Amino acid sequence: MRLRPFLFAAALLLPGLPAARADLLFVLNSGEASISVVDPGTRAEIRRIPVLREPHHLVLTPDGRELVIGDSGGNELIFLDPATGEVRRRERISNPYHLEYSPDGRFLVVASLRRDQVDIYEAATLALVHRFRPGDMPSHIAFSPDSRRVFVTMQGDRAVIAFDMETRTQLWSAEVGPEPAGIIWHRGKLIVGIMGSDHFAVLDPETREVTRGPVLGRGAHTIFPSPDGRALFATSRVDSRLAEIDPETLAVRRVWNIPGGPDCITFDPEGRVWMTLRWQGRVAVLDPKEPAGSTQPWQVLRVGRSPHGIFFKPRREGVAGDFTWAMAGAVSGTRPLAVPMPAPPSAARPVTLPGPATPAAVR
């Protein structure tokens, strides 16, 4: 007798659940229909949770009690216990590619890349409130801090679209460049990865003025604030780079050539950067405190094929819960960290980008 996928997942989770105080790293293997659960201390995968088809992105529920994974190909949300990795429930939902809860916790917004939808759901009930069909390939989502507006990149339309959450109307569309992908709200502006080019665009949501931001390399994909707010970290999937960016000036401080197509990012309480390597089936962990010129300040560990979303859940004693809420994947936008972090590296001049680490990869 065949177990249904959710029963199979539960069966895998019964033996040997980790202690509630253990740190965990969750990695979504979009090319292998699975979620890798990794012990960050040993850098070993301790469990693999099967899903239906193609997980891409993840976010914490507003109360922080569940980690929500969108299985876009399987038309399903998977709700996990972030402390143990236990699968709690699964909910049917239309093509959840990228997803964000509004900062006030009232709504869940889902971008459907394949079905050209942007859906607003009630966070508590998952009742569909409104469906927009704004154009070609809605990709990534960011909210204004007051939850009144949501912004969605449109990969096929070279644009960012703004929606009013109160009136359920489209406010405006602004062209930003070819294949816009990751987007964050940063100090009153929107920073957008221009995946079909080599840079990030800076969009003023009030005037809709677009300026050219940090240049990183082909496949400029997405950008994440560090939990302490002292840096932004951005990825280039084609030229295969990670960059540290000054949050005040948006100047590039440092660049690392990391083969494998760095994609999504998460952080641990020591300030290390964990990133999925989309083309290698691996995760890299880099310590930005390593001095410049280190031979290779990162290590890699194997996960599933085409890893995409990633989330570090610290559970050790002495690490405040505020750290988790400051993480990409927890909320839309930057949140300050209450726990002191290591001092930032000394100020550096903007850098000249090195040559590509790998040949161009297919996006």
C-alpha positions in Angstrom: 0.0 0.0 0.0 1.4 3.4 -1.0 1.6 6.1 1.5 0.3 9.5 0.4 3.1 12.1 0.3 2.0 13.9 3.6 1.9 10.5 5.4 5.2 9.6 4.0 6.7 12.9 5.3 5.2 12.3 8.7 6.6 8.8 8.8 10.1 10.1 8.0 9.8 12.6 10.9 8.8 10.2 13.6 12.2 8.8 14.6 14.9 10.9 16.0 13.3 14.4 16.0 16.0 16.9 17.1 15.9 18.6 20.5 13.9 21.8 20.6 17.1 23.8 21.4 19.0 22.6 18.3 19.7 25.1 15.5 18.2 24.0 12.1 18.8 25.0 8.5 16.0 24.4 6.0 16.8 24.2 2.3 14.2 23.9 -0.5 15.3 21.6 -3.3 13.2 22.9 -6.2 14.6 20.3 -8.6 14.1 17.4 -6.3 10.7 17.9 -4.7 12.1 17.9 -1.2 13.2 20.0 1.8 16.6 19.3 3.3 16.9 19.7 7.1 20.5 20.4 8.0 22.4 20.5 11.3 24.4 23.7 10.9 26.8 22.6 13.7 27.9 19.4 11.9 27.1 20.8 8.4 25.3 17.5 7.8 21.8 16.8 6.3 19.8 15.0 9.0 16.5 14.6 7.2 14.9 15.1 3.8 11.2 15.8 3.7 9.4 14.9 0.4 6.9 17.4 -1.1 4.7 17.0 -4.1 6.7 18.8 -6.9 8.6 22.1 -6.7 9.3 24.1 -3.6 10.8 27.6 -4.1 10.3 30.1 -1.2 9.3 30.1 2.5 8.2 32.5 5.2 7.3 32.3 8.9 3.7 32.7 10.0 3.0 36.0 11.8 3.2 34.3 15.3 6.5 32.6 14.4 5.2 29.2 15.2 5.2 27.7 11.7 7.5 27.8 8.7 5.5 28.0 5.5 6.9 26.5 2.3 5.3 27.1 -1.1 5.3 24.1 -3.4 4.5 26.0 -6.6 4.3 22.9 -8.9 2.3 21.0 -6.3 -0.2 23.8 -5.6 0.4 23.4 -1.9 1.6 25.1 1.3 3.5 23.0 3.7 3.5 24.1 7.4 6.5 22.9 9.5 7.4 23.3 13.1 10.6 25.4 12.7 12.1 24.1 15.9 11.9 20.4 14.9 11.1 20.2 11.2 7.9 18.3 11.9 5.2 18.6 9.2 2.1 19.9 10.9 -0.3 20.4 7.9 -0.6 20.9 4.2 -3.0 23.3 2.5 -4.1 23.4 -1.2 -3.3 26.8 -2.8 -2.8 28.0 -6.4 0.8 28.0 -7.6 2.6 29.6 -4.6 5.9 30.7 -6.0 6.9 33.6 -3.7 4.9 34.5 -0.6 5.0 37.2 2.1 2.8 38.0 5.1 1.9 41.6 5.5 3.9 43.2 8.4 0.6 43.7 10.4 0.0 39.9 10.1 -3.4 40.2 8.5 -2.7 38.9 5.0 -0.6 36.5 3.0 0.2 37.6 -0.5 1.3 35.0 -3.1 3.0 35.6 -6.5 2.2 32.9 -9.0 4.9 32.9 -11.6 3.3 30.3 -13.9 -0.3 31.4 -13.7 0.3 35.2 -13.8 -1.6 35.8 -10.6 -1.1 37.8 -7.5 -3.4 36.5 -4.7 -4.3 38.1 -1.4 -5.4 35.6 1.3 -6.5 36.1 4.9 -3.5 35.0 7.0 -5.6 33.3 9.6 -8.0 31.3 7.4 -6.2 31.2 4.0 -9.5 32.5 2.5 -8.9 34.1 -0.9 -9.7 37.8 -0.6 -8.7 39.1 -4.0 -6.9 37.9 -7.2 -5.1 40.2 -9.5 -4.0 39.2 -13.0 -1.5 42.0 -13.6 0.7 40.7 -16.4 3.5 38.3 -17.3 5.3 36.3 -14.6 4.8 37.9 -11.1 8.0 37.0 -9.3 8.9 38.4 -5.9 7.0 40.5 -3.2 7.8 43.3 -0.8 5.5 45.3 1.5 5.7 48.9 2.7 6.3 48.9 6.5 2.7 50.1 7.2 1.2 47.1 5.3 -0.8 49.4 3.0 1.0 48.7 -0.2 2.5 45.6 -1.7 5.1 45.6 -4.6 5.6 42.7 -7.0 8.3 42.3 -9.6 7.0 41.2 -13.1 9.7 39.2 -14.8 8.0 39.1 -18.2 7.0 42.8 -18.2 10.3 44.4 -17.0 8.3 46.2 -14.3 7.4 46.6 -10.6 3.7 46.9 -9.9 2.2 48.5 -6.7 -1.1 47.4 -5.2 -3.2 49.0 -2.6 -4.0 46.5 0.1 -7.0 48.4 1.5 -8.8 49.2 -1.8 -7.6 46.0 -3.6 -6.5 48.1 -6.6 -3.5 48.4 -8.8 -1.8 51.7 -8.2 1.0 51.9 -10.7 3.5 50.1 -12.8 7.2 51.2 -13.3 9.6 49.8 -15.7 12.9 48.8 -14.0 14.8 46.5 -16.5 14.8 43.0 -18.0 13.6 40.1 -15.8 13.3 41.9 -12.4 13.5 39.3 -9.6 14.2 39.9 -5.9 12.8 43.1 -4.2 13.1 44.6 -0.8 11.9 47.7 1.0 15.0 49.6 2.2 14.8 53.0 3.9 11.9 54.3 1.9 13.1 52.9 -1.5 12.7 49.6 -3.3 15.8 47.7 -4.4 15.2 45.3 -7.2 17.5 42.6 -8.7 17.6 43.0 -12.5 18.2 39.4 -13.4 18.4 40.0 -17.2 21.2 42.4 -16.6 24.1 43.0 -14.2 22.8 45.4 -11.6 20.2 46.3 -9.0 17.7 49.1 -9.6 16.6 51.6 -6.9 12.9 52.6 -7.3 11.3 55.5 -5.4 7.8 54.3 -4.7 6.5 57.9 -4.4 7.9 59.4 -7.6 8.5 56.1 -9.5 12.0 57.4 -10.3 14.4 54.5 -11.2 18.1 54.9 -10.7 20.9 52.4 -11.3 22.1 50.8 -8.1 24.9 48.4 -7.3 26.5 46.6 -10.2 27.3 43.0 -9.4 27.3 40.8 -12.5 25.1 39.0 -14.9 22.0 37.5 -13.3 21.8 40.0 -10.5 19.1 38.2 -8.6 18.2 39.3 -5.1 19.4 41.3 -2.0 19.0 40.6 1.7 19.7 42.8 4.7 21.8 41.3 7.4 19.9 41.0 10.7 22.0 43.7 12.4 21.3 46.2 9.6 25.1 46.8 9.0 25.2 45.4 5.5 23.2 44.2 2.5 24.2 41.0 0.8 23.3 40.5 -2.9 23.7 37.6 -5.3 24.5 37.2 -9.0 23.3 33.8 -10.3 25.1 33.9 -13.7 28.5 35.5 -12.9 28.2 33.6 -9.6 29.0 36.2 -7.0 28.1 37.3 -3.5 28.5 41.0 -2.6 28.5 42.9 0.6 26.9 46.4 0.1 26.9 49.5 2.3 23.3 50.0 3.4 23.8 53.8 3.5 25.5 54.5 0.2 24.7 51.3 -1.7 28.4 51.1 -2.6 29.8 47.6 -3.1 32.2 46.9 -0.2 33.4 43.4 -1.1 32.8 40.7 -3.7 33.3 36.9 -3.4 33.4 34.7 -6.6 31.5 31.6 -5.4 31.0 28.9 -8.1 27.5 27.4 -8.4 25.1 30.3 -8.8 24.4 31.9 -5.3 20.7 32.5 -5.0 18.8 32.9 -1.7 20.5 33.9 1.6 20.1 33.4 5.3 22.3 34.3 8.3 23.3 32.7 11.6 23.8 34.5 14.9 27.6 34.6 14.4 27.1 36.7 11.3 27.9 33.9 8.8 26.1 34.0 5.4 24.4 30.7 4.2 23.4 30.6 0.6 21.9 28.1 -1.9 24.1 27.3 -4.9 21.4 26.8 -7.5 23.5 25.1 -10.2 25.5 22.7 -7.9 23.0 21.2 -5.5 24.9 22.6 -2.6 24.8 25.2 0.2 27.7 27.5 0.8 28.5 29.1 4.2 30.7 32.1 4.3 32.1 34.1 7.2 32.4 37.8 6.2 34.7 38.4 9.1 37.5 36.4 7.4 40.2 38.8 6.3 40.3 39.9 2.7 42.6 37.7 0.6 41.7 34.5 2.4 42.1 31.6 0.0 38.5 30.4 0.3 36.5 31.8 3.2 33.5 29.6 2.5 32.6 25.9 2.8 30.0 23.9 1.0 27.7 21.0 1.9 25.6 18.9 -0.4 21.8 19.1 -0.5 19.2 18.3 -3.2 19.0 19.5 -6.9 18.5 23.1 -7.6 18.3 24.4 -4.0 16.4 27.7 -3.8 14.9 29.1 -0.5 16.8 28.8 2.7 16.1 29.6 6.3 18.3 29.4 9.5 16.3 28.8 12.7 18.5 29.4 15.8 17.3 27.7 18.9 20.3 27.8 21.2 20.3 29.4 24.6 21.1 33.1 24.7 19.9 34.0 21.2 16.8 36.2 21.4 13.7 35.5 19.3 14.2 38.9 17.7 17.0 37.4 15.6 14.6 35.2 13.8 12.3 38.0 13.0 15.2 40.0 11.5 15.8 37.3 8.9 15.0 37.2 5.3 12.1 34.7 5.1 10.6 35.9 8.4 9.1 39.3 7.4 9.0 41.6 4.4 11.7 44.2 4.9 14.4 45.0 7.4 14.0 44.5 11.1 16.7 45.6 13.6 18.4 42.9 15.7 18.2 43.2 19.5 21.1 40.8 20.1 24.6 42.4 19.7 26.5 41.1 16.7 30.2 41.1 16.0 31.6 44.5 15.0 31.5 45.1 11.3 34.7 45.0 9.2 36.6 48.3 8.8 35.2 50.6 6.2 36.3 49.7 2.7 36.3 51.6 -0.6 34.0 50.5 -3.4 35.6 47.6 -5.2 36.2 46.7 -8.8 34.4 43.5 -9.7 36.6 40.5 -10.5 36.1 38.3 -13.5 33.2 35.7 -13.6 33.6 32.6 -11.4 31.7 30.3 -13.8 30.4 30.3 -17.4 27.0 31.8 -17.9 24.3 29.5 -16.7 20.8 29.2 -18.0 18.4 31.2 -15.8 
